[in-house]
Amino acid sequence: VLVVDDEPNIVELARMYLEKEGYRVETASDGATALEHIQTREPALIVLDLMLPELDGFEVCRRTRAKSDVPIIMLTARDEDVDKIVGLELGADDYLTKPFNPRELVARVKAILRRSERSFRANEQPLHVADLTIDPARREVTIDGEPIELRAKEFDLLQAFAENKGIVLTREQLLNKVWGYDFYGETRTVDVHVAHLRKRLKGSRVSIETLTGVGYKLVVLVS
């Protein structure tokens, strides 16, 4: 696990708790060093602070996503939706707001890595919903035979919807199914990824419907 933060106390706290759970931890205090580690060390997961000197976490996330689907948990010192949304838009998988409970950080790291391992081992048959085909083994999606590009969490989210076609899934259920952890009280992560997924599915007969105050479900539009 690569921990990227310019606050030594945050780094040492995260290192202590992660190493206690058996993870090997490497650290970086700036964006340029983080990118070097990502390229040479190939971490299994990145804990990335957004407010870094010189090259900030947003840019590190953007450059990383151009080459890799490695899971990224953002750390933000401000409880502002704009930071969270921009980070998720750039491809981060999840976020925590400082100050955070280090046990929650460990729980999320464990859950995301477990989910990644299950996805890697997956050997399910392709799923077909109207003009949409989802191949879990190859992690490929096509609309009428034409491939579309999805980020890792977008794919996992679409697969969860397809496996539960027509069934309403709450945000809490989606956090558990896709991100792999129980509800902690913040569901904006789900909303932003659903918005992304809707954009990717434009042109398809398949859509994601919102049930206000309840959750989301996958539906087939009547042509």
C-alpha positions as CSV (number, residue, x, y, z in Angstrom):
1,V,0.0,0.0,0.0
2,L,1.4,3.4,-1.0
3,V,0.5,6.2,1.4
4,V,0.9,9.7,-0.1
5,D,0.7,12.6,2.3
6,D,2.9,15.6,3.3
7,E,1.8,15.4,7.0
8,P,4.2,13.0,8.8
9,N,1.8,12.3,11.6
10,I,-0.9,11.1,9.1
11,V,1.6,9.0,7.3
12,E,2.9,7.3,10.5
13,L,-0.6,6.7,11.8
14,A,-1.7,5.1,8.5
15,R,1.6,3.1,8.3
16,M,1.2,1.8,11.9
17,Y,-2.3,0.6,11.5
18,L,-1.8,-0.9,8.0
19,E,1.4,-2.7,9.0
20,K,-0.3,-4.1,12.1
21,E,-2.7,-5.8,9.7
22,G,0.2,-7.3,7.7
23,Y,0.4,-4.8,4.8
24,R,3.7,-3.6,3.4
25,V,3.6,0.2,3.4
26,E,5.6,2.6,1.3
27,T,5.2,6.4,1.6
28,A,5.7,9.6,-0.4
29,S,5.3,13.2,0.7
30,D,4.8,14.8,-2.7
31,G,3.1,14.1,-6.0
32,A,6.2,13.6,-8.1
33,T,7.7,11.0,-5.8
34,A,4.3,9.3,-5.6
35,L,4.2,8.9,-9.4
36,E,7.7,7.4,-9.4
37,H,6.6,4.9,-6.7
38,I,3.5,4.0,-8.6
39,Q,5.5,3.3,-11.8
40,T,8.3,1.4,-10.2
41,R,6.7,-0.3,-7.2
42,E,3.2,-1.0,-8.7
43,P,1.3,-0.8,-5.4
44,A,-1.9,-2.8,-4.8
45,L,-3.7,0.3,-3.5
46,I,-2.9,4.0,-3.1
47,V,-4.0,6.2,-0.2
48,L,-3.7,9.7,-1.7
49,D,-3.9,13.1,-0.1
50,L,-5.3,15.7,-2.4
51,M,-3.5,18.8,-1.0
52,L,0.1,17.9,-1.8
53,P,2.9,20.4,-2.5
54,E,3.8,21.2,-6.2
55,L,2.0,18.3,-7.9
56,D,-1.3,17.9,-6.1
57,G,-3.3,14.7,-5.6
58,F,-5.8,15.6,-8.3
59,E,-3.1,15.5,-10.9
60,V,-1.5,12.4,-9.4
61,C,-4.9,10.7,-9.7
62,R,-5.4,11.8,-13.3
63,R,-2.0,10.7,-14.5
64,T,-2.3,7.4,-12.6
65,R,-5.7,6.6,-14.1
66,A,-4.3,7.2,-17.6
67,K,-2.2,4.1,-17.2
68,S,-3.7,2.0,-14.3
69,D,-6.8,0.8,-12.5
70,V,-5.0,0.5,-9.2
71,P,-7.5,1.3,-6.4
72,I,-7.2,4.9,-5.0
73,I,-8.6,6.1,-1.7
74,M,-8.4,9.9,-1.5
75,L,-7.8,11.9,1.7
76,T,-9.2,15.4,1.8
77,A,-8.7,17.8,4.7
78,R,-11.8,19.8,3.7
79,D,-15.4,18.5,4.1
80,E,-16.4,20.0,0.8
81,D,-18.3,18.1,-1.8
82,V,-16.5,19.8,-4.7
83,D,-13.1,18.1,-3.7
84,K,-14.8,14.7,-3.4
85,I,-16.7,15.0,-6.6
86,V,-13.6,16.2,-8.6
87,G,-11.5,13.4,-7.2
88,L,-14.1,10.8,-8.0
89,E,-14.6,12.3,-11.5
90,L,-10.8,11.8,-12.0
91,G,-11.2,8.1,-11.2
92,A,-10.6,7.7,-7.4
93,D,-12.5,4.8,-6.0
94,D,-13.3,6.2,-2.6
95,Y,-12.4,9.0,-0.1
96,L,-12.0,9.8,3.6
97,T,-12.2,13.2,5.1
98,K,-9.5,14.2,7.6
99,P,-9.4,13.7,10.5
100,F,-10.3,10.1,9.9
101,N,-10.4,7.0,12.1
102,P,-7.4,4.9,11.1
103,R,-9.5,1.7,11.8
104,E,-11.9,2.9,9.1
105,L,-9.0,3.4,6.7
106,V,-7.8,-0.1,7.3
107,A,-11.4,-1.5,6.9
108,R,-11.8,0.2,3.6
109,V,-8.3,-0.9,2.3
110,K,-9.2,-4.5,3.3
111,A,-12.6,-4.4,1.6
112,I,-11.4,-2.8,-1.6
113,L,-8.5,-5.2,-2.0
114,R,-10.8,-8.2,-1.3
115,R,-13.2,-7.0,-4.0
116,S,-10.3,-6.5,-6.4
117,E,-9.1,-10.1,-5.7
118,R,-12.6,-11.5,-6.3
119,S,-12.8,-9.6,-9.6
120,F,-9.4,-10.9,-10.7
121,R,-10.5,-14.5,-10.0
122,A,-13.9,-14.1,-11.6
123,N,-14.8,-16.6,-14.2
124,E,-18.5,-15.9,-14.7
125,Q,-20.3,-16.2,-18.0
126,P,-21.2,-13.0,-19.9
127,L,-24.4,-11.2,-18.9
128,H,-26.8,-10.0,-21.5
129,V,-29.3,-7.3,-20.9
130,A,-31.0,-6.0,-24.0
131,D,-28.3,-4.5,-26.2
132,L,-25.7,-4.7,-23.4
133,T,-23.2,-7.5,-22.9
134,I,-21.0,-7.7,-19.8
135,D,-18.1,-10.1,-19.8
136,P,-16.8,-10.4,-16.2
137,A,-13.9,-12.7,-17.1
138,R,-12.5,-10.2,-19.7
139,R,-14.0,-7.2,-17.9
140,E,-15.4,-5.9,-21.2
141,V,-18.7,-4.3,-22.0
142,T,-20.3,-3.8,-25.4
143,I,-23.4,-2.1,-26.7
144,D,-24.7,-3.8,-29.8
145,G,-21.3,-5.4,-30.2
146,E,-19.4,-2.0,-29.9
147,P,-17.0,-1.9,-26.9
148,I,-17.3,0.9,-24.4
149,E,-14.7,2.0,-21.9
150,L,-15.4,1.7,-18.2
151,R,-13.3,2.4,-15.2
152,A,-12.9,-0.5,-12.7
153,K,-15.6,0.7,-10.3
154,E,-18.0,1.6,-13.1
155,F,-17.6,-2.0,-14.4
156,D,-18.2,-3.5,-11.0
157,L,-21.2,-1.2,-10.5
158,L,-22.7,-2.2,-13.8
159,Q,-22.2,-5.8,-13.1
160,A,-24.0,-5.5,-9.8
161,F,-26.9,-3.8,-11.5
162,A,-27.1,-6.4,-14.2
163,E,-27.0,-9.3,-11.7
164,N,-30.0,-7.7,-10.0
165,K,-31.9,-6.4,-13.1
166,G,-35.1,-4.7,-12.1
167,I,-34.3,-4.9,-8.4
168,V,-33.9,-1.7,-6.4
169,L,-30.5,-1.5,-4.8
170,T,-30.0,1.0,-2.0
171,R,-26.8,3.0,-1.8
172,E,-25.8,1.0,1.2
173,Q,-26.2,-2.3,-0.6
174,L,-24.2,-1.0,-3.5
175,L,-21.4,0.1,-1.2
176,N,-21.3,-3.5,0.1
177,K,-21.6,-5.2,-3.2
178,V,-19.2,-3.0,-5.2
179,W,-16.8,-1.4,-2.7
180,G,-17.0,-4.3,-0.3
181,Y,-17.6,-2.5,3.0
182,D,-20.6,-1.9,5.2
183,F,-22.3,1.5,5.3
184,Y,-20.3,4.2,7.1
185,G,-22.7,7.1,6.6
186,E,-21.5,8.6,3.4
187,T,-22.9,7.6,0.0
188,R,-21.8,10.3,-2.4
189,T,-19.3,7.9,-3.8
190,V,-22.1,5.8,-5.2
191,D,-24.0,8.8,-6.6
192,V,-21.0,10.1,-8.5
193,H,-20.2,6.6,-10.0
194,V,-23.8,6.1,-11.0
195,A,-23.7,9.5,-12.8
196,H,-20.6,8.4,-14.6
197,L,-22.1,5.1,-15.6
198,R,-25.2,6.8,-17.0
199,K,-23.0,8.8,-19.3
200,R,-21.2,5.7,-20.5
201,L,-24.5,4.0,-21.3
202,K,-25.9,6.7,-23.5
203,G,-27.1,5.2,-26.7
204,S,-28.0,1.9,-25.0
205,R,-31.5,0.6,-24.3
206,V,-30.3,0.0,-20.8
207,S,-30.6,2.7,-18.2
208,I,-30.2,3.3,-14.5
209,E,-33.3,4.6,-12.8
210,T,-33.4,6.6,-9.6
211,L,-36.0,5.8,-7.0
212,T,-35.9,9.0,-4.8
213,G,-35.1,8.2,-1.2
214,V,-34.6,4.5,-2.0
215,G,-31.8,3.8,-4.5
216,Y,-31.2,2.7,-8.0
217,K,-32.2,-0.1,-10.4
218,L,-31.3,-1.2,-13.9
219,V,-34.1,-1.0,-16.4
220,V,-34.6,-1.6,-20.1
221,L,-36.1,1.3,-22.0
222,V,-39.1,0.5,-24.2
223,S,-38.2,1.4,-27.8
